[in-house]
Amino acid sequence: WCCLPRIDAGSSFGRLLDWDNAGHCTFGPTAAKATSARRYLDDTLVLCTDVTRGGAHVRVYDFMVMPGEGVEVPHELVRIAEGVTGEMTFALELEPRFDYGTVAPWVRRHSPDTWSATGGDDAMLIWSDVELELIDQHRLAGRCTVRAGERKRLLLGHSAPEDLDDKPAWTPERCDARLKQTIANWRRWAKRIDSEDVGVRRSVLVLHALTNARTGGMAAAATTSLPESARGRTWDYRYCWIRDSTFATRALAEVGCGEEADAFRRFIQRSSAGTAEDLQIVYGVRGARRIGEQELPELEGWRGIGPVRVGNSATGQFQLDAYGELVNLAWRWHERGNSPDDDLWRFLVTLVDHAAERWREPDRGIWEWRPRPRHWVHSKALCWTALDRGLRLAEECMRKAPVTRWRKERSALKRAIEREGYDRKSGTFVQWFGSAKVDASLLQLPVTGFVDWDDERMVRTADAVREQLDDRGLIRRHADNDGQPGREGAFLACSFWLVECLARQARGADAREVFDVAMATANDLGLFSEEFDTRSGEMMGNFPQALTHLSHVAAAHALEESDL
């Protein structure tokens, strides 16, 4: 799976979603009995795969080129095979398919080691010191023997079709330099991570990789349409959600990455700025508003599970929590010693005004509920956050605002939540007004500032979530029929939310127990998906998932503080 030049562009290789028709780049040993083990080089996302057979050992490096800070990202994918001992024969097959497999590009040769693939408005530069042969006009194939002390290389670079002839000539030395530079640049960047926990450092690196270098926008995941159940639930998560921005600013700032957190804050505020009437809950990684959802029937989907979707119709959903998330961003920025300027303050006032005017309406909530809207308690709490943080900003920054009306609505909203969003019989908050059930978003109520972590109501709510939504030690989002096909897996971010909640309530042993179960769902590289099927032991949903990694960082930080 590879999308160039951006994470939300059409795929160039899409075998993940259609084995036969969506394109692939395969490089592997011809011997059937070869074995492999993979890892990331320390403090990098340079993948190192050790391939062995008998006395032969070849080390394969895969990486997206990471430039130094302030340098334009080159959009290059590199693979280098390095012989360690003995020799081994490898086969290389390259079959690009642009625009989600619908365009079989024109492949042509420019020099003995340089090719290009062109179709529509996409083009790819292909350079390799493996001798390649053109097959069926659209596919390249070749073989090579990798011996001890030798290297074989492949570079794939995105290009505009009209710029192909202006690309510089590649050499083995230049390709090797890309590896050295990328390792150095990753490690230089990783020095800012204020944590010695290997898992936390990996999560922060993943979050950086999901972030657009030019805009600061963080994609929710790198993939589209990996199903959340065996019957479907396929969505495109290669976009930026407003709610993730607050998670990002909190989690990243806690581990010393305040600059990256602030870049996401600026992106979200730029993309959503204007008026509250125009507010969307999700944007493209460069701020695009039009990312309408469509299905691609020509792709069969992962394991034949469809439909494959591009875009996300959540852009048109009404979600009250967006007001609170944006005002909370400004508040956290203010807490770090900054104040909103005149333009930002005018925008914040419209957000708080909308929270004051619309909090009585039902919405789709954090789970982007597709049945009829509900009065979600989490959404109401974030409207309270918008009002509360707006009042605090007005006071501390000496800004003019309709504070009398805001205070009145804040009080009314607090009474409504405590009356209709709280079940006196069980002593817990509930998922929506009038319900007797809980959902996992309630674990975030202390983050909104509405209630303290150790408030008795919150302690009972955390226990109820753990009891009612438990899935073999992990936590499900909710226990209701949401009208979507199949049974979704445990939601990993929610499991980490429970960890943080328990840790902040001085229940460290319980928190550690849940944390260990959640950590066991990571793959061999320490990457988390969105969900996990506890019955099959398989990851579910799009991957790697930013919200899961953000929640992991916050949970680990809470555990560390609780152990002090």
C-alpha positions in Angstrom: 0.0 0.0 0.0 1.6 3.3 -1.1 0.0 6.6 -1.9 2.2 9.3 -3.5 2.8 12.2 -3.2 0.5 12.5 -0.1 -1.1 10.0 2.3 -4.5 10.9 0.9 -3.6 10.7 -2.8 -4.6 7.9 -5.1 -2.7 4.7 -4.5 0.3 3.7 -6.7 0.4 0.3 -5.1 -2.8 -1.1 -3.7 -2.5 -4.9 -3.4 -3.7 -4.6 0.2 -7.2 -3.9 -1.2 -7.1 -6.0 -4.4 -4.5 -8.7 -4.8 -4.6 -9.0 -8.6 -5.5 -5.6 -9.9 -4.3 -2.8 -7.7 -0.5 -2.9 -8.2 2.4 -4.0 -6.1 6.2 -3.9 -5.7 7.6 -7.3 -4.6 11.2 -8.0 -3.7 12.0 -11.3 -2.0 14.2 -14.4 -2.0 13.5 -17.0 -4.7 14.3 -19.9 -2.2 11.1 -21.2 -0.6 12.7 -22.0 2.8 14.2 -18.6 3.5 13.0 -17.0 6.8 12.9 -13.4 7.8 12.6 -11.2 10.9 12.0 -7.4 10.9 12.6 -4.4 13.1 13.0 -0.7 12.9 16.5 0.7 13.4 16.6 2.4 16.8 14.8 5.8 16.9 13.9 5.6 13.2 11.2 4.3 10.9 13.8 2.7 8.7 12.6 -0.9 8.4 15.3 -3.6 8.6 14.4 -7.1 7.5 17.0 -9.9 8.0 16.5 -12.7 5.5 18.3 -16.0 6.1 18.6 -19.4 4.5 21.3 -21.8 5.6 24.5 -19.8 5.9 23.2 -16.9 3.7 22.1 -13.7 5.3 20.8 -10.6 3.5 19.7 -7.4 5.3 17.0 -5.4 3.5 16.3 -1.7 4.3 13.0 -0.1 3.4 12.3 3.6 4.0 10.6 6.7 2.9 13.3 9.4 2.5 13.3 11.8 5.4 15.0 15.1 4.7 16.4 17.5 7.2 14.2 20.1 8.8 13.2 22.9 6.4 14.0 20.8 3.3 11.3 19.9 0.8 10.1 16.2 1.2 11.3 14.4 -2.0 8.5 11.7 -2.0 10.9 8.8 -2.5 10.6 5.2 -1.4 13.9 3.3 -1.2 14.8 -0.4 -0.8 18.4 -1.6 -0.3 19.4 -5.2 0.0 22.8 -5.7 1.6 24.6 -9.0 1.7 25.9 -10.0 5.1 27.1 -13.6 4.6 26.9 -16.1 1.8 24.8 -15.2 -1.2 21.1 -15.3 -2.0 19.0 -14.8 -5.2 16.2 -12.3 -5.1 13.4 -11.6 -7.5 12.0 -8.1 -8.1 8.6 -7.4 -9.6 7.3 -3.9 -10.1 3.7 -3.3 -11.2 2.5 0.2 -10.5 -1.2 1.0 -10.8 -2.3 4.6 -10.4 -5.6 6.0 -9.1 -6.5 3.1 -6.9 -5.6 0.5 -9.5 -7.7 2.0 -12.3 -4.7 3.2 -14.4 -2.2 0.8 -15.8 0.6 3.3 -16.6 2.9 3.6 -19.6 6.2 2.2 -18.6 9.3 3.3 -20.6 13.0 3.1 -20.3 15.2 6.2 -20.2 18.6 4.6 -19.6 20.0 1.2 -18.6 19.0 1.7 -15.0 16.2 4.3 -15.1 12.5 3.8 -16.1 9.3 5.8 -15.6 5.7 5.0 -15.3 3.2 7.6 -16.5 -0.6 7.7 -16.4 -3.1 10.6 -16.1 -1.6 13.2 -13.8 0.7 10.7 -12.0 4.2 9.6 -12.8 6.8 7.6 -11.0 10.6 7.6 -11.5 12.1 4.1 -11.2 15.8 3.6 -10.7 17.5 0.3 -9.9 20.9 -1.4 -10.3 19.0 -4.7 -10.7 18.6 -5.4 -14.4 14.9 -5.1 -15.2 12.9 -6.3 -18.2 9.6 -4.8 -19.4 6.7 -7.4 -19.4 3.3 -6.7 -20.9 4.0 -3.0 -21.3 3.1 -2.3 -17.7 5.3 -4.5 -15.5 9.0 -4.7 -14.7 10.7 -7.8 -13.5 14.3 -8.9 -12.7 16.5 -11.1 -10.6 19.8 -10.5 -8.8 22.2 -12.3 -6.6 23.1 -10.5 -3.4 26.5 -11.5 -2.1 28.3 -10.7 1.1 29.6 -7.1 1.1 27.4 -6.1 -1.9 24.2 -4.1 -2.2 21.3 -4.0 -4.7 19.0 -1.0 -4.7 15.6 0.3 -5.9 14.3 3.8 -5.7 10.8 4.9 -6.5 10.1 8.6 -6.7 6.9 10.5 -7.4 6.9 13.1 -10.2 4.6 15.2 -12.2 4.6 13.8 -15.7 5.9 17.0 -17.2 8.9 17.0 -14.8 10.2 13.5 -15.5 12.9 14.6 -17.9 14.2 17.1 -15.3 14.9 14.5 -12.6 18.6 14.2 -11.7 20.5 11.0 -12.6 20.7 8.4 -9.8 23.8 6.4 -8.8 24.3 3.7 -6.2 26.3 6.1 -4.1 23.5 8.7 -4.1 21.0 6.0 -3.1 23.2 4.8 -0.2 23.5 8.4 0.9 19.7 8.6 1.2 19.8 5.7 3.7 22.6 7.4 5.8 20.8 10.8 5.7 17.4 9.3 6.6 18.8 7.4 9.6 20.6 10.6 10.8 17.6 12.8 10.3 15.2 10.5 12.2 17.6 10.2 15.1 18.2 13.9 15.2 14.4 14.5 15.3 13.9 11.7 18.0 16.2 13.6 20.4 13.3 15.9 21.3 11.2 13.0 22.7 11.3 13.3 26.5 10.7 9.6 27.3 13.0 6.6 27.6 10.1 4.2 27.0 10.8 2.4 23.7 7.1 1.9 23.0 6.3 5.6 23.6 9.2 6.7 21.4 7.9 4.4 18.6 4.4 5.8 18.9 5.7 9.4 18.7 7.7 8.5 15.6 4.6 7.0 14.0 2.6 10.1 14.7 5.4 12.2 13.1 5.2 10.0 10.1 1.5 10.5 9.8 2.0 14.3 9.8 2.2 16.3 6.6 5.5 18.1 6.8 4.3 21.3 5.1 1.0 21.8 6.9 1.3 20.1 10.2 -1.9 18.1 9.5 -1.9 14.6 11.1 -3.8 11.9 9.2 -5.9 9.6 11.4 -4.4 6.6 9.7 -2.4 5.7 6.6 -5.0 3.4 5.0 -8.5 3.3 3.7 -11.1 0.6 3.9 -9.4 -2.0 6.1 -12.6 -3.4 7.7 -13.7 -3.2 11.3 -15.7 -6.4 11.0 -15.8 -9.5 8.9 -18.9 -8.0 7.1 -17.7 -4.5 6.4 -17.5 -1.2 8.3 -15.0 0.2 5.9 -14.0 3.9 6.1 -11.2 6.1 4.8 -9.2 7.6 7.6 -6.4 9.4 5.7 -7.7 12.8 6.8 -7.4 15.1 9.8 -10.0 15.2 12.5 -10.5 18.2 14.8 -10.9 16.0 17.9 -7.5 14.4 17.2 -5.9 17.8 17.5 -6.6 18.1 21.2 -5.4 14.6 21.9 -2.2 15.4 19.9 -1.5 18.7 21.7 -1.9 17.0 25.1 -0.1 13.8 24.4 2.8 15.2 22.4 3.4 18.1 24.7 3.7 15.7 27.6 6.7 14.0 25.9 8.5 17.1 24.9 7.1 17.5 21.3 5.3 20.8 21.9 6.5 22.1 18.5 4.7 19.3 16.7 1.6 19.6 18.8 1.5 23.3 18.0 1.9 22.7 14.3 -1.2 20.5 14.4 -3.0 23.2 16.4 -2.1 25.8 13.8 -3.3 23.5 11.0 -6.6 22.9 12.6 -7.2 26.5 13.4 -6.2 27.6 9.8 -8.4 24.9 8.2 -11.5 25.5 10.3 -11.1 29.3 10.7 -13.7 31.7 9.3 -17.0 31.3 11.0 -18.5 28.5 13.1 -21.2 28.0 10.5 -18.6 26.7 8.1 -17.0 24.4 10.6 -16.3 20.8 9.5 -15.1 18.0 11.8 -12.6 16.6 9.3 -10.3 18.1 6.6 -7.7 16.9 4.1 -4.1 16.8 5.2 -3.5 20.2 3.4 -6.8 21.6 4.7 -9.1 20.6 1.8 -12.8 20.8 2.7 -14.2 18.7 -0.2 -13.4 15.1 0.6 -16.8 13.6 -0.2 -17.2 9.8 0.2 -17.4 7.5 -2.8 -17.2 3.8 -3.3 -14.8 2.0 -5.7 -16.5 -1.1 -6.9 -13.6 -2.1 -9.1 -11.6 -3.0 -6.0 -12.6 -6.2 -4.1 -11.4 -5.0 -0.7 -9.1 -6.6 1.9 -9.9 -10.4 1.9 -12.8 -9.5 -0.4 -14.5 -7.4 2.3 -15.9 -4.2 0.9 -16.9 -1.7 -0.1 -13.6 0.2 -0.7 -14.2 3.8 0.1 -12.4 7.0 -0.8 -13.3 10.2 1.1 -15.4 10.4 4.2 -18.9 11.7 4.5 -18.3 12.7 8.2 -17.4 16.1 6.8 -21.1 16.9 6.7 -22.0 15.5 10.2 -23.1 17.8 13.0 -20.8 17.0 16.0 -21.1 19.4 19.0 -17.7 18.3 20.4 -15.9 20.2 17.7 -16.6 23.6 19.4 -15.1 22.5 22.7 -12.1 20.9 21.0 -11.2 24.1 19.2 -11.6 26.4 22.1 -9.6 23.9 24.3 -6.8 24.1 21.7 -6.6 27.9 22.3 -6.8 27.4 26.0 -3.9 24.9 26.1 -1.9 27.3 23.9 -2.7 30.1 26.3 -1.5 27.9 29.2 1.8 27.6 27.4 2.2 31.3 27.6 0.4 32.5 24.4 -2.7 34.5 23.9 -5.1 34.6 20.9 -4.7 37.5 18.6 -7.7 39.6 17.4 -8.6 37.4 14.5 -8.4 34.2 16.5 -10.4 35.7 19.3 -13.2 36.7 16.9 -13.3 33.1 15.7 -13.3 31.7 19.2 -16.2 33.9 20.1 -18.3 32.5 17.3 -17.4 29.0 18.5 -18.4 29.7 22.1 -21.6 31.4 20.9 -22.5 28.4 18.8 -21.9 26.1 21.8 -24.2 28.3 23.8 -26.9 28.3 21.2 -26.8 24.7 20.0 -25.9 22.5 23.0 -29.6 21.6 23.4 -29.6 19.9 20.0 -28.8 16.2 19.4 -25.7 15.3 17.4 -23.7 12.4 15.9 -21.1 12.4 18.7 -17.5 11.2 18.9 -18.5 7.9 17.3 -19.9 9.6 14.3 -23.2 7.8 14.9 -25.0 7.1 11.6 -28.5 6.3 13.1 -30.6 9.2 14.4 -28.7 11.8 16.4 -28.6 11.6 20.2 -27.9 13.8 23.1 -24.4 12.4 23.7 -23.0 13.3 27.2 -19.5 13.5 25.8 -20.6 16.1 23.3 -22.5 18.1 25.9 -19.4 18.1 28.2 -17.3 19.6 25.4 -19.9 22.3 24.8 -19.4 23.0 28.5 -15.7 23.1 27.9 -16.2 25.6 25.1 -18.2 27.9 27.4 -15.8 27.4 30.4 -12.6 27.9 28.5 -14.1 30.8 26.6 -14.9 32.5 29.9 -11.5 31.9 31.3 -9.8 33.2 28.1 -11.9 36.3 28.2 -11.0 37.0 31.8 -7.3 36.1 31.6 -6.7 37.8 28.2 -9.0 40.8 29.1 -11.1 40.2 26.0 -14.6 41.5 25.3 -17.2 38.8 25.2 -20.9 38.2 26.2 -19.8 36.7 29.5 -23.1 37.0 31.2 -24.9 34.9 28.6 -22.0 32.4 28.5 -22.1 32.0 32.3 -25.8 31.5 32.2 -25.6 28.8 29.5 -22.6 27.1 31.3 -24.7 26.7 34.4 -27.7 25.5 32.5 -25.6 23.0 30.6 -23.9 21.7 33.8 -27.4 21.2 35.4 -28.6 19.3 32.3 -25.7 16.9 32.2 -25.9 16.2 35.9 -29.7 15.7 35.7 -30.1 13.9 32.4 -26.7 12.5 31.7 -26.2 10.9 35.1 -27.9 7.8 36.4 -28.5 8.2 40.1 -29.4 4.5 40.5 -26.0 3.3 39.3 -24.1 6.5 40.3 -22.5 6.8 36.8 -22.6 9.1 33.9 -24.4 7.6 30.8 -23.7 7.6 27.1 -26.7 9.9 26.2 -29.5 11.7 27.9 -32.0 9.2 29.3 -29.9 6.1 28.8 -28.9 3.7 31.6 -25.8 2.5 29.7 -22.3 3.8 29.5 -20.0 4.2 26.5 -16.2 4.6 26.5 -16.2 8.3 25.6 -17.2 9.0 29.2 -13.6 8.1 30.1 -12.7 11.4 28.5 -14.9 13.6 30.8 -12.0 14.5 33.1 -10.0 15.6 30.0 -12.8 18.1 29.2 -12.5 19.6 32.6 -16.1 18.9 33.5 -15.3 16.5 36.3 -12.1 15.5 38.2 -10.4 12.2 37.6 -10.9 11.1 41.2 -14.5 12.3 41.6 -16.6 9.4 43.0 -19.0 9.6 40.0 -16.0 9.3 37.7 -14.6 6.3 39.6 -17.9 4.5 39.4 -18.2 5.4 35.7 -14.8 4.0 35.0 -15.7 0.8 36.8 -19.0 0.6 34.8 -17.2 1.0 31.5 -14.7 -1.7 32.4 -17.5 -4.1 33.5 -20.1 -3.4 30.7 -17.7 -2.9 27.7 -15.0 -5.5 28.6 -13.9 -7.7 25.7 -11.3 -10.1 27.1 -9.5 -7.3 28.9 -9.9 -4.7 26.2 -12.7 -2.1 25.9 -15.4 -1.7 23.3 -16.7 1.7 22.3 -20.3 1.0 23.2 -22.8 -1.9 23.4 -25.5 -0.5 21.0 -26.6 -1.4 17.5 -25.2 1.4 15.4 -26.8 0.1 12.2 -23.5 -1.0 10.6 -22.8 -4.6 9.4 -21.0 -7.1 11.6 -19.5 -7.0 15.1 -16.6 -4.5 15.4 -13.6 -5.3 17.5 -12.4 -3.8 20.8 -11.5 -0.1 20.3 -7.8 0.2 21.3 -7.9 3.9 22.1 -10.7 3.3 24.6 -8.5 0.7 26.3 -5.8 3.2 26.8 -8.3 5.8 27.9 -9.3 3.4 30.7 -5.6 3.0 31.6 -5.2 6.8 32.0 -8.4 7.1 34.0 -7.4 4.3 36.4 -3.9 5.7 36.8 -5.1 9.2 37.5 -7.4 7.6 40.2 -4.4 6.1 41.9 -5.4 2.6 40.9 -2.0 1.8 39.4 -2.3 -2.0 39.6 -5.6 -2.1 37.7 -4.2 0.4 35.2 -1.1 -1.7 34.5 -3.3 -4.8 34.0 -5.3 -3.1 31.2 -2.2 -1.5 29.8 -0.4 -4.8 29.4 -3.4 -6.4 27.6 -3.6 -3.4 25.2 0.1 -3.4 24.5 -0.1 -7.0 23.5 -2.2 -6.0 20.5 0.7 -4.2 18.8 2.4 -6.0 15.9 6.0 -7.0 16.0 7.0 -3.4 15.1 5.1 -1.8 17.9 2.3 -0.4 15.6 -1.3 -0.3 16.6 -4.4 -0.6 14.5 -7.8 1.0 15.3 -9.4 -2.1 16.7 -8.6 -5.7 17.7 -10.6 -8.9 17.3 -10.1 -10.8 20.6 -11.6 -13.9 19.1 -9.3 -14.3 16.1 -6.4 -12.4 17.6 -6.2 -10.1 14.5 -6.0 -6.4 14.1 -9.1 -4.6 12.6 -9.6 -1.2 11.0 -7.2 1.2 9.5 -3.5 1.2 10.3 -1.5 2.5 11.9 -4.1 4.5 13.9 -3.1 7.9 15.2 -5.7 8.0 17.9 -4.5 4.7 19.3 -0.9 5.9 19.3 -1.8 9.2 20.9 -3.8 7.5 23.6 -1.0 5.1 24.2 1.4 8.0 24.8 -1.1 9.6 27.2 -1.7 6.4 29.1 2.0 5.6 29.4 2.6 9.1 30.7 -0.2 8.7 33.3 1.2 5.4 34.4 4.7 6.9 34.8 3.4 9.7 36.9 1.3 7.4 39.1 4.4 5.3 39.8 6.3 8.4 41.1 
